[in-house]
Each structure stands twice: as structure tokens, then as C-alpha cells.
């Protein structure tokens, strides 16, 4: 879909991109200033494989402040983006034939990373009716003797769903009966929340020694290109990830790491203006989508996506185009409305499409207007 959007733009079409998974804000000045200072202080040599010691200390401070998690620097590994953090974890824990549980919808790279490890991924389906959350009963039914890991992502990409503490504890009660299963908790959208503050899975005492908490700076701090991710993990897993990373990329960019110290130690209030703007846009796009017959919409509690169910259009012919699935629908609105979105097939939820509201209010209003007109 991204390639098709680029093709249409090259032809001179005015494509509104609502497919992006990154904020449309600039990195805050106080973080850029820290990077400039690092350059002026001549940080230009190889960095430690697992990250600068003072950055790891800062991450420990952040985990305690924001998540009530106690980690030591020896349990922290800084990587070139949270994607590398996740890949490291999978590489050191998964063996050929292991099964990885993916509550759907899930970020597209999870399944690919499992495959690269010669593991098998098992989708646990959900729907918009239950706000894209799985139940303890579903989790129990999905576990087999081969199950090695489960990936949680809250706030979720692509749905914006946030699991409450009670919901996570109910899932943990199932996992307590299966001590062979590790939990990867991807919390990259942690600070982009509206009604519900996210709860860290590792804060459940019985899960702490089996949970790897993944976070980073890309989303909440508008630092996607700076490539800083990190984990808090049992020490033996952190050491294994460091060993793996040392043979692939070694230490992360030194200037980005120095700026990251300033970012993780900053109060969340320093980035609240972005969160407030995302919430305003969320409310606007939900109201607009609800005016379109056939769109089923819930209210996401975090991240910057809506994930409407568009299955009401399947099997229909609109303006001469037959719509069989979400991929057809996303292609239709790209070609007929000049609006780029992402099919839910990519996220393991084939009835939906992902629409990003990391765009201006003007672009959002124009995009939804175009979609409505194309469907009329």
C-alpha cells in the first residue's frame, strides 16, 4: 500500500497520508539542545554495547518513577530502536519450533521476528466489540506445550487499546500456571494515553522474573529517527541481549544516547502538549468516522490510531469496484479518495483498517470528507 501511495504521488496525485506510524511533531528543543551539547563535548567514539552507564541509570530512574519497577543498570540494554530490542529478545529466547502468542491486532514486525527465529506465531483473535482485548479463557485455550513467549502491547498499535491493571492481572493468573512462558511487554506508546494510565506487566510480582519490558523514545518524544529503544529484563536475559547485539550493531549512536538521558529524565509534562493535541485529533476523527455508514468505530484510549471495522463493505461493489476484504477497501480509498491507510490484514485483524491521526486537523477533516464522498 505504501508503494502504491508513492506511485500515485509520483503521478502528481494529492495523497493524504494517514498511514504513518510516527508523530508529526518535531523533537522537542530541550532534547535537541542536549544532542548539540553532546556534539560540542566531543562524544564521537564507540559507545558501550549495552548503553552508557549514566543513560542506564536514568532509565532505571524512569522505570521507578513511571512504572513502579525496580531495575538495576545491569538489567538495562539500550538498542538502536525498540524494534532491535524486540529482535534481540526473540533471538536469545526462541528456538526453532517454539510458539509465540500474538494477541491480535499486533504490530506487523512481531510475526516477522518470530519467523526469523524459526518459531511459529499463534494469533489470539479479538474484535472491536471487546475493544480488541483478549480474555483469560482465550489465553488459556491458546497455550500448548510448545508455547514459549507472549507479546503484549499496551497502548496498542494499531488499535490504541490499553489493558487495565485488573485485566492484566487476570491474564497473569493464567500465565502463573505456565512457568515456561516469557512475557514481552511492549510499552512504546506508554505516555500517549488519554483516559487510562497504562500498567506495566512486570509490576505484577509473580511476572517480574519472566517479563521483559520494552520501551523507547520514538513515539512520545517524537524521536523516530533517533533510534533509541531499551529494555528492563532479568539480568541473565539482559546479558544475553548484550552479547547478541555486540555481534550485530554494537552500541547505539552516541549522540542519540546523550540526548536520551535528558528525554527519559524529563517530567512527562514536558511532552503533554503533544498528547493533548493527539487527543483533540482523536475526538475529531472519531466523530467524523461515525458519520459514515458502514464504519464501526470504538474509542481508543492511547497511541494515535483508530482501527475501524469496515467489514460492512465486504462483498459490495462501490463505484464499479468489488470490495472483498480490508486490503481491497484500503486500496479503494487510496485510489478513489487519495487517502492512504493500512489494511488490518497486516495486523492480524482482517476486518479493519488502521488510520493514523498523526496529521493536522485540516488533513484529517479533508481525508475523512474524501472517504465519505468516495463511498457515497
Secondary structure, DSSP 4 states (H G I P E B T S, - for coil): -HHHHHHHHHTT---EE----S-SSPPPHHHHHHHHHHHHTT--SPPPTT--HHHHHHHHHHHHHHH-----GGGEEEESSHHHHHHHHHHHH--TT-EEEEESS--HHHHHHHHHTT-EEEEE---GGGTT---HHHHHHH--TTEEEEEEESS-TTT-----HHHHHHHHHHHTT-TT-EEEEE-TTTT-BSSS----GGGSGGGGGGEEEEEESTTTTT-GGG--EEEE--HHHHHHHHHHHHTTT-S--HHHHHHHHHHHHS-GGGGHHHHHHHHHHHHHHHHHHTTSTT-B-----BTTEE--B-GGGTTEEETTEEE-SHHHHHHHHHHHH-EE-EEGGGGT-TTBEEEE--S-HHHHHHHHHHHHHHH-
